[in-house]
Amino acid sequence: MTAAITYRLYTQNTERVLDGIARKPMVSRETEYYLSKIGSIDSLDAFMADSRVFNYAMEAYGLGDMSYAKAFVRKLLEEGIDNSDSLANELTDQRYYKFAQDFNFARYGETTTTFERTRSGTVEKYHQQQMEVAAGNDNEGARLALYFARKADEIDSPYDILADKALMEVVYTAFGIPSETSSQSIEKQAALIEDKLDLDSLSDPEELETFLQRFVTMWDIENPDSTATIPTIAPLTSGVQTISTDLLATIQSIKSGR
């Protein structure tokens, strides 16, 4: 199916699709296990020790591709978010901050997993991630659109887009910006995005939908023979693996004014 049709099917039937995903044997099995165990986890050590619980949470926050990096994640959660110099506050990729914010063992200790955000909230995120994977199996453009819709309210500047290759692909595709533009300076790319896209409009559901319809239309024009492609969001959204350290450092220094 085309990206436009796939995206429309998923957005017009979101509740039904999510319900179907929750009922899938693998998803329901892992969710049942997670909910049965998370309440008894009273420390960061216990959280890290249970691989199924840990992997489920990482997947829910779009960090499944980093589940192997346990030393990195431990440092992230040990430092929390309260110190401005903590790892979560230093990283440009906001997925890490959100994960450290919700699984805030540094601040809440043994009560961390008593909050709904670490229980039903994490399950909802996991189901959303699985829905996006399913959409990508039908058409990768639809998955990109769903991902952008989910992340839109977190976009405060063009640098947030440039720091996330998936968001950047949506914007560049929607406005026909050539891929060669990525070789330009970060400042020039940021100025180009600001010129093409009114970031404030992303907070308006109707305007966001208009933008995403433009994207899926352009995606289908650029990918006329693509009815089902290999999902790529997971690697695309990993700043650690797909965006160079130099690029992230440059974006971070610009955002912080250094």
DAFENGI-V804048 format. One record per pair of residues at least 12 apart in sequence whose C-alpha atoms are under 10 Angstrom apart, sorted by sequence separation. I is the first residue (numbers start at 1). GAP is how many residues later the second one is. If there is no record, write none. Layout:
# DAFENGI-V804048
i:I gap:GAP
i:I gap:GAP
This chain:
# DAFENGI-V804048
i:38 gap:12
i:41 gap:12
i:55 gap:12
i:75 gap:12
i:76 gap:12
i:88 gap:12
i:103 gap:12
i:131 gap:12
i:132 gap:12
i:155 gap:12
i:37 gap:13
i:54 gap:13
i:55 gap:13
i:75 gap:13
i:76 gap:13
i:87 gap:13
i:88 gap:13
i:102 gap:13
i:132 gap:13
i:133 gap:13
i:148 gap:13
i:73 gap:14
i:102 gap:14
i:103 gap:14
i:104 gap:14
i:129 gap:14
i:132 gap:14
i:133 gap:14
i:168 gap:14
i:197 gap:14
i:37 gap:15
i:38 gap:15
i:58 gap:15
i:72 gap:15
i:73 gap:15
i:76 gap:15
i:102 gap:15
i:103 gap:15
i:131 gap:15
i:132 gap:15
i:152 gap:15
i:177 gap:15
i:34 gap:16
i:37 gap:16
i:38 gap:16
i:51 gap:16
i:54 gap:16
i:81 gap:16
i:101 gap:16
i:102 gap:16
i:151 gap:16
i:177 gap:16
i:36 gap:17
i:80 gap:17
i:81 gap:17
i:129 gap:17
i:34 gap:18
i:35 gap:18
i:81 gap:18
i:128 gap:18
i:129 gap:18
i:148 gap:18
i:149 gap:18
i:175 gap:18
i:33 gap:19
i:34 gap:19
i:38 gap:19
i:77 gap:19
i:80 gap:19
i:81 gap:19
i:82 gap:19
i:99 gap:19
i:102 gap:19
i:103 gap:19
i:128 gap:19
i:147 gap:19
i:148 gap:19
i:177 gap:19
i:33 gap:20
i:34 gap:20
i:76 gap:20
i:77 gap:20
i:80 gap:20
i:81 gap:20
i:102 gap:20
i:147 gap:20
i:148 gap:20
i:162 gap:20
i:172 gap:20
i:31 gap:21
i:34 gap:21
i:49 gap:21
i:76 gap:21
i:79 gap:21
i:80 gap:21
i:81 gap:21
i:145 gap:21
i:148 gap:21
i:172 gap:21
i:175 gap:21
i:30 gap:22
i:31 gap:22
i:34 gap:22
i:48 gap:22
i:77 gap:22
i:78 gap:22
i:80 gap:22
i:82 gap:22
i:128 gap:22
i:144 gap:22
i:145 gap:22
i:148 gap:22
i:171 gap:22
i:174 gap:22
i:175 gap:22
i:30 gap:23
i:33 gap:23
i:34 gap:23
i:48 gap:23
i:73 gap:23
i:76 gap:23
i:77 gap:23
i:80 gap:23
i:81 gap:23
i:99 gap:23
i:143 gap:23
i:144 gap:23
i:147 gap:23
i:148 gap:23
i:163 gap:23
i:174 gap:23
i:76 gap:24
i:77 gap:24
i:80 gap:24
i:82 gap:24
i:162 gap:24
i:172 gap:24
i:30 gap:25
i:31 gap:25
i:48 gap:25
i:77 gap:25
i:79 gap:25
i:80 gap:25
i:81 gap:25
i:82 gap:25
i:144 gap:25
i:145 gap:25
i:168 gap:25
i:171 gap:25
i:30 gap:26
i:48 gap:26
i:73 gap:26
i:74 gap:26
i:77 gap:26
i:78 gap:26
i:79 gap:26
i:80 gap:26
i:81 gap:26
i:144 gap:26
i:171 gap:26
i:47 gap:27
i:73 gap:27
i:77 gap:27
i:78 gap:27
i:79 gap:27
i:80 gap:27
i:159 gap:27
i:162 gap:27
i:76 gap:28
i:77 gap:28
i:78 gap:28
i:79 gap:28
i:80 gap:28
i:141 gap:28
i:158 gap:28
i:159 gap:28
i:162 gap:28
i:27 gap:29
i:45 gap:29
i:77 gap:29
i:78 gap:29
i:141 gap:29
i:158 gap:29
i:161 gap:29
i:44 gap:30
i:76 gap:30
i:77 gap:30
i:159 gap:30
i:160 gap:30
i:158 gap:31
i:159 gap:31
i:162 gap:31
i:63 gap:32
i:141 gap:32
i:158 gap:32
i:159 gap:32
i:161 gap:32
i:44 gap:33
i:62 gap:33
i:63 gap:33
i:157 gap:33
i:158 gap:33
i:44 gap:34
i:61 gap:34
i:62 gap:34
i:158 gap:34
i:159 gap:34
i:61 gap:35
i:158 gap:35
i:63 gap:36
i:157 gap:36
i:158 gap:36
i:175 gap:36
i:58 gap:37
i:61 gap:37
i:62 gap:37
i:157 gap:37
i:174 gap:37
i:58 gap:38
i:61 gap:38
i:174 gap:38
i:60 gap:39
i:158 gap:39
i:174 gap:39
i:175 gap:39
i:176 gap:39
i:158 gap:40
i:171 gap:40
i:174 gap:40
i:175 gap:40
i:58 gap:41
i:158 gap:41
i:170 gap:41
i:171 gap:41
i:173 gap:41
i:174 gap:41
i:57 gap:42
i:157 gap:42
i:170 gap:42
i:173 gap:42
i:174 gap:42
i:176 gap:42
i:156 gap:43
i:157 gap:43
i:171 gap:43
i:172 gap:43
i:173 gap:43
i:174 gap:43
i:175 gap:43
i:176 gap:43
i:155 gap:44
i:156 gap:44
i:170 gap:44
i:171 gap:44
i:173 gap:44
i:174 gap:44
i:155 gap:45
i:170 gap:45
i:173 gap:45
i:174 gap:45
i:57 gap:46
i:153 gap:46
i:156 gap:46
i:169 gap:46
i:170 gap:46
i:172 gap:46
i:173 gap:46
i:176 gap:46
i:152 gap:47
i:153 gap:47
i:155 gap:47
i:154 gap:48
i:155 gap:48
i:170 gap:48
i:152 gap:49
i:153 gap:49
i:154 gap:49
i:170 gap:49
i:173 gap:49
i:152 gap:50
i:153 gap:50
i:151 gap:51
i:152 gap:51
i:153 gap:51
i:152 gap:52
i:149 gap:53
i:152 gap:53
i:148 gap:54
i:47 gap:56
i:95 gap:56
i:149 gap:56
i:152 gap:56
i:94 gap:57
i:47 gap:58
i:44 gap:59
i:149 gap:59
i:44 gap:60
i:45 gap:60
i:94 gap:60
i:148 gap:60
i:149 gap:60
i:44 gap:61
i:57 gap:61
i:60 gap:61
i:61 gap:61
i:94 gap:61
i:186 gap:61
i:190 gap:61
i:43 gap:62
i:44 gap:62
i:57 gap:62
i:60 gap:62
i:149 gap:62
i:185 gap:62
i:42 gap:63
i:43 gap:63
i:59 gap:63
i:60 gap:63
i:62 gap:63
i:149 gap:63
i:187 gap:63
i:58 gap:64
i:60 gap:64
i:61 gap:64
i:62 gap:64
i:145 gap:64
i:148 gap:64
i:186 gap:64
i:187 gap:64
i:43 gap:65
i:44 gap:65
i:57 gap:65
i:60 gap:65
i:61 gap:65
i:185 gap:65
i:186 gap:65
i:42 gap:66
i:43 gap:66
i:44 gap:66
i:47 gap:66
i:56 gap:66
i:57 gap:66
i:59 gap:66
i:60 gap:66
i:62 gap:66
i:94 gap:66
i:145 gap:66
i:146 gap:66
i:166 gap:66
i:167 gap:66
i:42 gap:67
i:43 gap:67
i:56 gap:67
i:59 gap:67
i:60 gap:67
i:61 gap:67
i:62 gap:67
i:92 gap:67
i:93 gap:67
i:145 gap:67
i:166 gap:67
i:169 gap:67
i:187 gap:67
i:42 gap:68
i:43 gap:68
i:44 gap:68
i:57 gap:68
i:58 gap:68
i:59 gap:68
i:60 gap:68
i:61 gap:68
i:92 gap:68
i:144 gap:68
i:145 gap:68
i:165 gap:68
i:166 gap:68
i:168 gap:68
i:186 gap:68
i:41 gap:69
i:42 gap:69
i:43 gap:69
i:57 gap:69
i:60 gap:69
i:94 gap:69
i:166 gap:69
i:167 gap:69
i:40 gap:70
i:41 gap:70
i:42 gap:70
i:43 gap:70
i:56 gap:70
i:59 gap:70
i:60 gap:70
i:93 gap:70
i:94 gap:70
i:142 gap:70
i:145 gap:70
i:165 gap:70
i:166 gap:70
i:167 gap:70
i:40 gap:71
i:41 gap:71
i:42 gap:71
i:59 gap:71
i:92 gap:71
i:93 gap:71
i:144 gap:71
i:145 gap:71
i:165 gap:71
i:166 gap:71
i:39 gap:72
i:41 gap:72
i:42 gap:72
i:92 gap:72
i:144 gap:72
i:164 gap:72
i:165 gap:72
i:166 gap:72
i:39 gap:73
i:40 gap:73
i:41 gap:73
i:142 gap:73
i:143 gap:73
i:164 gap:73
i:165 gap:73
i:38 gap:74
i:39 gap:74
i:40 gap:74
i:141 gap:74
i:142 gap:74
i:145 gap:74
i:163 gap:74
i:164 gap:74
i:165 gap:74
i:38 gap:75
i:39 gap:75
i:141 gap:75
i:144 gap:75
i:163 gap:75
i:164 gap:75
i:38 gap:76
i:39 gap:76
i:140 gap:76
i:141 gap:76
i:163 gap:76
i:141 gap:77
i:142 gap:77
i:165 gap:77
i:141 gap:78
i:142 gap:78
i:164 gap:78
i:165 gap:78
i:39 gap:79
i:140 gap:79
i:141 gap:79
i:163 gap:79
i:164 gap:79
i:38 gap:80
i:39 gap:80
i:163 gap:80
i:38 gap:81
i:139 gap:81
i:162 gap:81
i:163 gap:81
i:37 gap:82
i:141 gap:82
i:35 gap:83
i:36 gap:83
i:35 gap:84
i:163 gap:84
i:164 gap:84
i:34 gap:85
i:35 gap:85
i:141 gap:85
i:162 gap:85
i:163 gap:85
i:140 gap:86
i:141 gap:86
i:147 gap:86
i:162 gap:86
i:35 gap:87
i:139 gap:87
i:140 gap:87
i:141 gap:87
i:144 gap:87
i:163 gap:87
i:31 gap:88
i:34 gap:88
i:35 gap:88
i:138 gap:88
i:139 gap:88
i:140 gap:88
i:141 gap:88
i:143 gap:88
i:144 gap:88
i:163 gap:88
i:31 gap:89
i:34 gap:89
i:138 gap:89
i:139 gap:89
i:140 gap:89
i:143 gap:89
i:144 gap:89
i:159 gap:89
i:162 gap:89
i:163 gap:89
i:137 gap:90
i:138 gap:90
i:139 gap:90
i:140 gap:90
i:141 gap:90
i:143 gap:90
i:147 gap:90
i:31 gap:91
i:32 gap:91
i:137 gap:91
i:138 gap:91
i:139 gap:91
i:140 gap:91
i:159 gap:91
i:160 gap:91
i:31 gap:92
i:136 gap:92
i:137 gap:92
i:138 gap:92
i:139 gap:92
i:140 gap:92
i:159 gap:92
i:160 gap:92
i:30 gap:93
i:31 gap:93
i:135 gap:93
i:136 gap:93
i:137 gap:93
i:138 gap:93
i:140 gap:93
i:158 gap:93
i:159 gap:93
i:136 gap:94
i:137 gap:94
i:31 gap:95
i:136 gap:95
i:137 gap:95
i:159 gap:95
i:160 gap:95
i:27 gap:96
i:31 gap:96
i:135 gap:96
i:136 gap:96
i:159 gap:96
i:133 gap:97
i:134 gap:97
i:136 gap:97
i:133 gap:98
i:157 gap:98
i:27 gap:99
i:28 gap:99
i:132 gap:99
i:133 gap:99
i:27 gap:100
i:133 gap:100
i:22 gap:101
i:132 gap:101
i:133 gap:101
i:22 gap:102
i:27 gap:103
i:22 gap:104
i:22 gap:105
i:129 gap:105
i:18 gap:106
i:21 gap:106
i:22 gap:106
i:20 gap:107
i:21 gap:107
i:19 gap:108
i:22 gap:108
i:18 gap:109
i:21 gap:109
i:22 gap:109
i:17 gap:110
i:18 gap:110
i:21 gap:110
i:17 gap:111
i:18 gap:111
i:20 gap:111
i:18 gap:112
i:19 gap:112
i:18 gap:113
i:21 gap:113
i:14 gap:114
i:17 gap:114
i:14 gap:117
i:17 gap:117
i:10 gap:121
i:10 gap:122
i:10 gap:124
i:10 gap:125
i:9 gap:126
i:7 gap:128
i:6 gap:129
i:7 gap:129
i:6 gap:130
i:7 gap:131
i:11 gap:131
i:3 gap:132
i:6 gap:132
i:7 gap:132
i:10 gap:132
i:3 gap:133
i:6 gap:133
i:7 gap:133
i:9 gap:133
i:10 gap:133
i:5 gap:134
i:6 gap:134
i:7 gap:134
i:8 gap:134
i:3 gap:135
i:4 gap:135
i:6 gap:135
i:7 gap:135
i:11 gap:135
i:2 gap:136
i:3 gap:136
i:6 gap:136
i:7 gap:136
i:10 gap:136
i:1 gap:137
i:2 gap:137
i:3 gap:137
i:4 gap:137
i:5 gap:137
i:6 gap:137
i:7 gap:137
i:1 gap:138
i:2 gap:138
i:3 gap:138
i:4 gap:138
i:7 gap:138
i:2 gap:139
i:3 gap:139
i:7 gap:139
i:2 gap:140
i:3 gap:140
i:1 gap:141
i:3 gap:141
i:4 gap:141
i:3 gap:142
i:95 gap:142
i:95 gap:143
i:93 gap:144
i:95 gap:144
i:93 gap:145
i:94 gap:145
i:93 gap:146
i:92 gap:147
i:93 gap:147
i:91 gap:148
i:91 gap:149
i:93 gap:155
i:92 gap:156
i:91 gap:157
i:92 gap:157
i:91 gap:158
i:90 gap:159
i:92 gap:159
i:93 gap:159
i:92 gap:160
i:91 gap:161
i:92 gap:161
i:90 gap:162
i:90 gap:163
i:92 gap:163
i:90 gap:166
i:66 gap:168
i:65 gap:169
i:66 gap:169
i:64 gap:170
i:65 gap:170
i:62 gap:171
i:63 gap:171
i:64 gap:171
i:62 gap:172
i:63 gap:172
i:65 gap:172
i:66 gap:172
i:62 gap:173
i:65 gap:173
i:63 gap:174
i:64 gap:174
i:66 gap:174
i:59 gap:175
i:62 gap:175
i:63 gap:175
i:65 gap:175
i:66 gap:175
i:62 gap:176
i:65 gap:176
i:7 gap:205
i:8 gap:205
i:7 gap:206
i:4 gap:208
i:8 gap:208
i:4 gap:209
i:7 gap:209
i:3 gap:210
i:4 gap:210
i:6 gap:210
i:4 gap:211
i:5 gap:211
i:3 gap:212
i:4 gap:212
i:5 gap:212
i:3 gap:213
i:4 gap:213
i:2 gap:214
i:3 gap:214
i:4 gap:214
i:2 gap:215
i:3 gap:215
i:4 gap:215
i:5 gap:215
i:3 gap:216
i:4 gap:216
i:2 gap:217
i:3 gap:217
i:2 gap:218
i:3 gap:218
i:1 gap:219
i:2 gap:219
i:3 gap:220
i:2 gap:221
i:3 gap:221
i:6 gap:221
i:2 gap:222
i:2 gap:223
i:3 gap:223
i:1 gap:224
i:2 gap:224
i:3 gap:224
i:1 gap:225
i:2 gap:225
i:3 gap:225
i:1 gap:226
i:2 gap:226
i:1 gap:227
